Amino acid sequence: MRVVLTREAQKQIDDLPRVIQARIYAVLVRLRGWPNVSGAKALKGALAGYYRIRTGDYRIQFHVEEAQILIVVVKVGHRDGFYE
């Protein structure tokens, strides 16, 4: 499975401290093993069809495009206000 970042997600990662960036990138490498990834949770309501995975106080929001064998990361950020 290939993992790609939207421009917004890449900017959000770039704005984080280096130590957090390293943790985020480690999770992105794990996502290549989809669907055998522990800790991913399907979101509900307005975010149905998306998943989130966490690393400490940070969250990564993504969706899976099965037809293209692709995971698209759309948002990365601190848990405070992440789902708004």
C-alpha positions in Angstrom: 0.0 0.0 0.0 1.3 3.4 -0.9 0.9 6.4 1.5 0.6 9.9 0.2 0.2 13.2 2.0 -2.0 16.1 0.9 -0.2 19.5 0.7 -2.0 20.6 3.9 -1.0 17.4 5.8 2.7 17.9 4.7 2.6 21.5 5.9 1.1 20.4 9.2 3.9 17.9 9.7 6.5 20.5 8.7 5.2 22.9 11.4 5.7 20.3 14.1 8.9 19.8 16.3 11.4 17.4 14.8 10.9 14.8 17.5 7.1 14.7 16.7 7.8 14.6 13.0 9.9 11.5 13.5 7.1 9.8 15.3 4.6 10.8 12.6 6.8 9.4 9.9 7.2 6.2 11.8 3.4 5.8 11.9 3.2 6.6 8.1 5.7 3.7 7.5 3.4 1.4 9.5 0.4 2.4 7.4 2.0 0.8 4.4 1.0 -2.5 6.0 -2.7 -1.6 5.8 -5.1 -3.3 6.8 -2.8 -5.1 9.2 -2.2 -1.9 11.2 -3.0 -1.8 14.9 -4.5 1.3 16.5 -6.4 2.7 13.5 -9.9 3.6 14.3 -12.8 4.3 11.8 -14.4 7.7 12.3 -18.1 8.3 12.5 -20.6 11.0 11.6 -19.4 13.7 9.2 -16.0 12.0 9.1 -17.4 8.5 8.1 -15.1 6.9 5.6 -12.0 8.3 7.3 -9.7 6.7 9.9 -7.5 8.1 12.5 -4.4 6.7 14.1 -2.6 8.3 17.1 0.9 8.7 18.3 1.0 10.3 21.8 -1.1 13.5 21.7 -1.0 13.7 17.9 -3.5 12.3 15.4 -3.2 11.3 11.7 -6.4 11.4 9.7 -6.6 9.4 6.5 -8.8 7.5 4.0 -8.1 4.5 2.0 -8.6 4.3 -1.8 -8.7 0.5 -2.3 -9.0 0.8 -6.1 -5.7 2.6 -6.3 -4.1 0.8 -3.4 -3.5 4.2 -1.8 -3.7 5.7 1.6 -4.2 9.5 1.5 -3.3 11.4 4.7 -5.4 14.5 4.9 -4.7 15.9 8.4 -2.1 15.8 11.1 -2.3 17.6 14.4 -2.6 17.7 18.1 -5.6 16.1 19.6 -7.0 19.4 20.9 -9.5 20.5 18.3 -8.4 17.8 15.8 -11.9 16.7 14.9 -13.4 20.2 14.5 
